[in-house]
Amino acid sequence: MSSRANTLRSLLEQDPKNSFVRYGLAMDHVNNGALEDAVLEFQTLLANDPNYCAGYYHGGQTLEKLGRLTDAAGLYRAGIDASTRTGDAHTRSELEAALSLIA
């Protein structure tokens, strides 16, 4: 585990629902090739903060890297709903493009 991951985990012990820190930990796992750990962090992030739209995109990308295309498509669809709900047009377009490539 990276020193960055250790720092982020320490911050999460203080505030387990900190979306920004949880997202950072998930991305650190992705960058270090710990894709299954990243998926778990993205799942926790989105369970705690269903409006954190970037989590859907990067979570879906991580699932794609694992060959879990059906799961990725489901996450992209949920992200499209979230980004529509929050008015995040940029992320919605990214999610729609990602979905179109695998659906």
Residue pairs with C-beta under 8 A, 6 or more apart in sequence:
2 28
2 32
4 24
4 28
5 25
5 28
5 29
5 32
8 21
8 24
8 25
8 28
9 25
11 18
11 21
12 18
12 21
12 22
12 25
15 21
16 48
17 48
17 49
19 45
19 48
19 49
19 52
19 55
22 41
22 44
22 45
22 48
22 49
23 41
23 45
23 52
23 54
23 55
23 58
25 41
26 38
26 41
26 42
26 45
26 55
26 58
26 59
26 62
27 38
27 58
29 35
29 37
29 38
29 41
30 38
30 58
30 61
30 62
35 62
35 65
35 66
36 66
38 59
38 62
39 59
39 62
39 63
39 66
42 55
42 58
42 59
42 62
42 75
43 59
45 52
45 55
45 59
46 52
46 55
46 56
46 59
46 78
49 55
50 82
51 82
51 85
51 86
52 82
53 79
53 82
53 83
53 86
53 88
53 91
53 92
53 95
54 91
55 79
56 75
56 76
56 78
56 79
56 80
56 82
56 83
56 91
56 95
57 76
57 79
57 91
57 94
57 95
57 98
59 75
60 72
60 73
60 75
60 76
60 79
60 95
60 98
61 72
61 98
63 69
63 71
63 72
63 75
64 72
64 98
64 102
69 102
72 98
72 102
73 99
73 102
73 103
76 95
76 96
76 98
76 99
76 102
77 99
79 91
79 92
79 95
80 92
80 95
80 96
80 99
82 88
83 89
83 91
83 92
83 95
84 92
